[in-house]
């Protein structure tokens, strides 16, 4: 293979999704840079391959990146992989790619499995346009504030979520975005693959009282539009409280909630004054 950095997609669950080009890149690489050498080592063993593995993650990106760039400057072949799926999609690697481009080093991709795209395909929701927003914050106030930034985006939204926070995440999405249609994709390409479809509130209710599900989860949320259930005054008040709790002032909270819901700003501001300036 020609010298350079190869961004190699690996299976997200089903080993049969590995491509011949990915096998060639992993077999030919002088170094396979990976998030966790144990995870990638197990994959290589299953594929019958061996390679020199080097940890590359957010905590050592500067030091490890310098070593990799030096190897690439001397006509090396480096394969970058994530623990599963497509590198750089909510995984480290941006800094290494940018450094290679700046240094004039060839960068190419070996495409393959992606949990984000697979979930979007299976959701039944509009696929264009869509916006990938990564993981939601852990804290409730921070999570609601983050969600509010996407409320008026005219696109299907795709998030990653922890199994332990799926119920809370769905409930906050419903609170801030309205009761939009959505899908929860779990264990994609694996034996126990599951896709749940419904409104955000119905999906949240479905997980409430259940044990936390296992496996990686992708949330797909439909775009704003006529499919959302109109919000009543109580829901408007809940959104105002969420914005205030997230650090917004009364005027800013009213403007955000008005933009999210389509309700007149004057009306929303009047409710905010009643709630917070009694």
Helices and strands as residue ranges (DSSP letters): E 4-8, G 15-17, H 20-28, E 31-34, H 37-47, E 53-55, H 61-73, E 77-80, H 94-102, E 107-110, H 115-123, E 130-135, H 140-148, E 156-161, G 163-165, H 166-177, E 181-186, E 194-199, H 200-207, E 217-221, H 233-245, H 250-261, H 265-276
